[in-house]
Amino acid sequence: MINYLALIISTSLLLFGFSNSKPVLSKPSEIIGEDSVFVGYPVPKEDHMLFYIQKSFNKNTVVYTLNVDKDGKINTTEPIKVFWRRYQEDGRIRELTQVEKTFGFGVKAKPVKTKPNTFIFSIVALKDKQFVVTQNEHGKPYVITAINDKTSLIERVYIKAEHTKLLPKVFYLELFGTDVKTKRPAYQKIIP
């Protein structure tokens, strides 16, 4: 599977640029179909952002960014940084707790030996879903995964959940991205 994903990475350079500007709210005119779950949610704009996760019970957002070294390449020790953008607390950044890293949003990453500056990773809560992260020739990061069995660039995830205990009860997850081949929106709903 790693070789297949590495091949896809080497042939697909569709990129998304991100800036460090203030977050904006999604507007209904920008949303189509299943994307309507994001109406009114802030959109993070982090340097080297890969994708983000938002939940139904508040607007706080988990952000995944590429961690680069002084040369602009992927940091081999910790390739991905994950943190909260706490929009309900003035938008500040907060690191994940150990429980959140261990049971929810943490990542496990390893280098792809056949492709320099490329890592395959999984999110702890989605251990069966593989993601591949790399950079284009200009250093812009992108993440490829399968969304509804289509090779896609992932952009964001929505979690429908109820927060009643230490760990929320998850009803479903929705993955949103862009199909690498057709450049059309990609969508998948996962019920745990």
Buried (B, 14 or more C-beta within 10 A) or exposed (E): EBEEBBEBBEEBBBBBEBEEEEBEEBEEEEEEEBBEBBEEBBBBBBEBBBBBBBBBEEBBBBBBBBBBEEEEBBBEEEBBBBBBBBBEEEBEEEEBEEEBBEEBBBBEBEBBEEBEBBBBBBBBBBEEBBBBBBBEEEBBBBBBBBBEEBBBBBBBBBBBBEEEEEEBEBEEBBBBBBBBEEEEBBBBEBEE
